[in-house]
Amino acid sequence: MQSSSILIQRLRKGSHWLLLAALSAGLVAALRAFHFPAAVLLGCMAAAILTNVSSSSARPQVPPWLFLAAQGVVGCMIARSIRPGLLGAAFQHWPLFILSVGAVIGASTVLGWLLMRRRVLPGTTAVWGLAPGAATAMTILADSYDADGRLVAFMQYLRVVLVTVVASAVSHLWMVSSSAPPAATPWLTPVAWGSFAVTLVIALAGPAIARRLSIPAGSLLVPMIVGITLQGGGLITIELPPLLLAAAYTLVGWAIGLRFDRAILRHAAHAFPRVLASIFVLIAICMGFAALLVFGAGIDPLTAYLATSPGGADSVAIIAASSHVDLPFVIAMQTSRFLVVLLIGPTLARFVASRAQPPGA
């Protein structure tokens, strides 16, 4: 009797995994058909949310070690994009970078403080949710610093969607050709196996070391820092086949989405109007900073907007790559802001939290 019950439970869990995989594939295909940025990540996260909230038992869960490994791959992906040439562009325009990066981070922090003070979201969630960095990294980091990663993911990916739509509209407004779809991802590409092996060691060993040493968010940060150091020194070339990245994004999306439940979605729905308003305010503020770059520094309008746009960096890069803009300037600005948020984000969130007590609390 007991063995029969265990078999039924396993079959039920297996059916949930099959449903999750099928729904993920369908949503990813739909998002890719519309050339949506981060389609694999967002499609898998949405599928996981739908699967989880529609089931009352036998919910699938991503094994922790697989989630940590996926974070390690994401860390290597970030490291691969940070090259000396990008940092050179930042040094060349350092006054603009300091002012723009500081202004965007300051604006997002003030908005997060207002949401915290009004108790729209719990803890430091609002600060992380509005942090203008890479959405995946911010979601992973937030979990390590007393924030609700599920709500942070909700805010971050809602912001990514809105920023992408607005950035596309701005591109058309300035009559810059951005209508051509990005090139299809070649899933099967030649692999430099030696470089791939080294990259895999960094991606897998980094999280293990971070966990051993209890480094907050180290599963992402340790591989990223090691990758930047070794690649910047010319010692390695980070090799990440598209299929490996797709698998990592799938695991991260599932791990985040499977943590949503009906209660958290109700909370998100309750906070949605104010969260939506705060994101649009942040976009408008960034447009103001872009205008200052246009009139004060002679930067062309689309380059200025994409450079100051509050991320994610991946969606901005897709639009920038298909437009006539200063791509190195845009990527360098986005990368610089991302690094600053990574470095000061935890301290800033704690500082804001300590001064966000509502009146009478």
C-alpha positions in Angstrom: 0.0 0.0 0.0 2.8 2.4 1.0 4.8 1.5 -2.2 1.7 2.2 -4.3 1.3 5.6 -2.6 4.9 6.4 -3.3 4.6 5.4 -6.9 1.5 7.6 -7.4 3.3 10.5 -5.8 6.3 10.0 -8.1 4.1 9.8 -11.2 2.2 12.9 -10.1 5.5 14.8 -9.6 6.8 13.5 -13.0 3.6 14.8 -14.7 4.2 18.2 -13.1 7.8 18.3 -14.5 6.4 17.3 -18.0 3.8 20.0 -17.8 6.4 22.5 -16.7 8.8 21.6 -19.5 6.0 21.7 -22.2 4.6 25.0 -20.9 8.1 26.5 -20.8 8.9 25.4 -24.3 5.6 26.9 -25.6 6.1 30.3 -23.8 9.7 30.5 -24.8 8.8 29.9 -28.4 6.1 32.5 -28.3 8.4 35.1 -26.7 11.2 34.3 -29.2 8.7 34.7 -32.1 8.2 38.3 -31.0 12.0 38.7 -30.6 11.6 39.3 -26.8 14.8 39.8 -24.8 15.7 37.1 -22.2 12.9 34.9 -23.7 14.2 31.7 -22.1 14.5 33.1 -18.7 11.1 34.9 -18.7 9.3 32.1 -20.4 10.5 29.5 -18.0 9.8 31.7 -15.0 6.2 32.4 -16.2 5.7 28.7 -16.8 6.9 27.8 -13.3 4.6 30.4 -11.7 1.6 29.1 -13.7 2.5 25.4 -12.8 3.0 26.2 -9.2 -0.1 28.2 -8.5 -2.3 25.8 -10.3 -1.2 22.8 -8.2 -1.9 22.1 -4.6 0.5 19.1 -4.2 3.6 17.4 -5.7 5.1 20.7 -6.8 8.5 20.3 -8.5 11.5 22.0 -7.1 14.9 22.7 -8.6 17.7 21.0 -6.6 19.7 23.6 -4.8 23.0 22.4 -6.3 21.6 22.9 -9.8 20.5 26.4 -9.0 23.9 27.3 -7.6 25.6 25.9 -10.7 23.2 28.0 -12.9 24.2 31.1 -10.9 27.9 30.2 -11.5 27.2 30.1 -15.3 25.4 33.5 -15.1 28.5 34.9 -13.2 30.7 33.7 -16.0 28.4 35.2 -18.6 28.7 38.6 -16.9 32.5 38.3 -16.7 32.6 37.5 -20.4 30.9 40.8 -21.3 33.2 42.9 -19.2 36.3 43.6 -21.3 39.2 46.1 -21.0 37.9 48.0 -24.0 34.6 48.7 -22.3 36.4 50.0 -19.2 38.5 52.2 -21.5 35.3 53.9 -22.8 34.3 54.6 -19.2 37.6 56.2 -18.3 37.5 58.3 -21.4 34.1 59.8 -20.4 34.5 59.4 -16.6 32.8 62.7 -15.6 29.7 61.7 -17.6 29.8 58.2 -16.2 30.1 59.3 -12.6 27.2 61.8 -12.9 24.9 59.5 -14.9 25.5 56.3 -12.9 25.1 58.2 -9.6 22.0 60.0 -10.7 20.2 56.8 -11.9 21.1 54.8 -8.8 20.1 57.8 -6.6 16.7 58.1 -8.3 16.0 54.4 -8.0 17.0 54.4 -4.4 14.8 57.4 -3.5 11.8 55.7 -5.2 12.6 52.4 -3.4 12.8 54.4 -0.1 9.4 55.9 -0.8 7.8 52.5 -1.5 9.5 51.1 1.7 8.3 54.0 3.8 4.7 53.4 2.7 5.1 49.7 3.3 4.1 48.8 -0.3 6.5 45.9 -0.2 8.3 44.1 2.7 11.8 44.7 3.9 14.4 46.0 1.4 12.4 44.4 -1.5 11.5 47.7 -3.1 15.2 48.9 -3.2 16.4 45.7 -4.9 13.3 45.6 -7.2 14.1 49.1 -8.5 17.9 48.6 -8.6 18.9 49.5 -12.1 21.2 46.5 -12.7 20.9 43.1 -14.5 17.6 41.6 -13.4 18.8 38.1 -12.8 21.8 39.2 -10.8 19.7 41.6 -8.7 17.2 38.8 -8.0 19.9 36.4 -6.9 21.6 39.1 -4.7 18.4 40.2 -3.1 17.8 36.8 -1.6 21.0 37.0 0.4 20.1 40.4 1.9 16.7 40.1 3.6 14.6 40.8 0.6 11.8 38.7 -0.9 13.4 37.4 -4.1 10.0 36.5 -5.6 8.7 40.1 -5.4 12.1 41.4 -6.5 11.8 39.2 -9.6 8.3 40.5 -10.1 9.5 44.1 -10.0 12.7 43.5 -12.0 11.2 41.7 -14.9 8.2 44.1 -15.1 10.8 46.9 -15.4 12.6 44.9 -18.1 9.4 44.6 -20.1 8.5 48.3 -19.7 12.0 49.6 -20.4 12.2 47.4 -23.6 8.9 48.7 -24.9 9.7 52.4 -24.1 13.3 52.0 -25.6 11.9 50.6 -28.8 9.4 53.5 -29.0 12.2 56.0 -28.4 14.2 54.3 -31.2 11.3 54.8 -33.7 10.7 58.3 -32.4 14.2 59.4 -33.4 13.8 57.6 -36.8 16.6 55.2 -36.1 16.2 51.8 -37.7 15.6 49.4 -34.9 12.9 47.4 -36.5 15.1 44.6 -37.8 14.8 41.6 -35.6 17.9 40.3 -33.8 19.7 37.4 -35.5 18.4 34.0 -34.5 20.5 32.3 -31.8 22.6 29.5 -33.4 22.1 26.8 -30.7 24.8 24.5 -32.1 28.0 26.4 -32.5 31.7 25.2 -32.6 33.1 24.9 -29.1 36.6 25.6 -28.0 36.7 22.6 -25.6 39.8 23.7 -23.6 38.3 27.1 -22.8 34.9 25.5 -22.2 36.4 23.1 -19.6 38.1 26.0 -17.8 34.9 28.0 -17.8 32.9 25.1 -16.5 35.4 24.6 -13.6 35.0 28.3 -12.7 31.2 28.1 -12.9 31.0 25.0 -10.8 33.8 25.5 -8.3 33.0 29.2 -7.6 29.6 28.4 -6.0 31.1 25.5 -4.0 33.8 27.8 -2.6 31.3 30.6 -1.9 29.0 28.2 0.0 32.0 26.7 1.9 33.1 30.2 3.0 29.5 31.5 3.5 30.0 34.4 1.0 26.7 36.2 0.5 25.6 35.9 -3.1 29.0 34.3 -3.8 27.5 31.8 -6.2 27.2 34.6 -8.6 30.0 36.9 -7.5 32.9 34.5 -7.1 32.7 33.1 -10.6 32.2 36.6 -12.0 35.2 38.1 -10.2 37.5 35.1 -11.0 36.3 35.2 -14.7 36.9 39.0 -15.0 40.4 38.7 -13.4 41.6 35.7 -15.5 40.1 36.9 -18.8 41.3 40.5 -18.2 44.8 39.2 -17.6 44.7 37.3 -20.9 44.9 33.9 -19.1 41.6 32.4 -20.3 38.9 33.0 -22.8 35.4 32.4 -21.3 33.5 29.9 -23.5 29.8 29.6 -23.0 27.9 27.6 -25.6 24.4 28.9 -26.3 22.8 25.6 -25.0 24.6 25.9 -21.7 23.4 29.5 -21.3 19.8 28.4 -22.2 20.0 25.6 -19.6 21.3 28.1 -16.9 18.5 30.6 -17.7 16.0 27.8 -17.6 17.1 26.6 -14.1 17.2 30.2 -12.8 13.7 30.9 -14.2 12.3 27.7 -12.8 13.9 28.2 -9.4 12.5 31.7 -9.1 9.1 30.9 -10.5 8.5 27.8 -8.5 8.8 29.9 -5.3 5.7 31.9 -6.2 2.4 30.9 -4.6 -1.1 32.3 -4.5 -0.3 34.5 -1.5 2.7 36.2 -3.1 0.8 36.8 -6.3 -2.0 38.4 -4.3 0.6 40.6 -2.6 2.1 41.5 -6.0 -1.4 42.3 -7.4 -2.1 44.6 -4.4 1.2 46.5 -4.9 1.0 46.5 -8.7 -0.4 50.0 -9.4 2.2 51.7 -7.2 5.1 49.5 -8.5 4.0 50.3 -12.1 3.9 54.0 -11.3 7.4 53.9 -9.7 8.9 52.2 -12.7 7.4 54.8 -15.1 8.7 57.6 -12.9 12.2 56.0 -13.0 12.0 55.7 -16.8 11.0 59.4 -17.0 13.8 60.5 -14.7 16.3 58.6 -16.8 14.9 60.4 -19.9 15.7 63.6 -18.1 19.3 62.5 -17.5 19.6 61.5 -21.2 18.4 65.0 -22.2 21.2 66.5 -20.0 23.7 64.3 -21.9 22.3 65.5 -25.2 22.3 69.2 -24.5 25.3 69.3 -22.2 27.7 66.8 -23.7 26.6 66.5 -27.4 25.7 62.8 -27.1 23.2 61.8 -29.7 19.7 61.3 -28.3 19.3 57.5 -28.7 22.8 56.7 -27.4 22.1 58.9 -24.4 18.7 57.3 -23.7 19.9 53.7 -24.1 23.0 54.5 -21.9 20.9 55.9 -19.0 18.0 53.5 -19.5 17.4 51.6 -16.2 18.2 48.1 -17.7 18.2 45.3 -18.1 21.5 45.5 -19.9 20.6 42.5 -22.2 17.5 44.1 -23.6 19.2 47.5 -24.0 22.1 45.8 -25.8 19.7 44.1 -28.3 18.1 47.4 -29.2 21.5 49.2 -29.3 23.1 46.6 -31.5 20.3 47.0 -34.2 20.5 50.8 -34.1 22.9 53.5 -35.2 24.3 54.4 -31.8 27.6 54.5 -30.0 27.4 50.9 -28.8 30.6 50.8 -26.7 29.4 53.9 -24.8 26.0 52.3 -24.2 27.4 49.0 -23.0 30.2 50.7 -20.9 27.6 52.9 -19.1 25.3 49.9 -18.5 28.2 47.7 -17.3 29.6 50.4 -15.0 26.3 51.0 -13.3 25.8 47.2 -12.9 29.2 46.9 -11.2 28.5 49.9 -8.9 25.1 48.4 -7.9 26.8 45.0 -7.2 29.4 46.7 -5.0 27.3 49.1 -3.0 23.8 47.6 -3.4 23.8 45.6 -0.1 25.2 48.5 2.0 22.8 50.9 0.3 19.8 48.7 0.9 20.7 48.3 4.6 21.2 52.1 4.9 17.9 52.9 3.3 16.1 50.3 5.4 17.4 51.8 8.6 15.9 55.2 7.6 12.7 54.0 6.1 10.6 53.5 9.2 7.1 54.8 8.6 5.8 57.7 10.8 4.6 56.5 14.2 6.5 53.1 13.8 
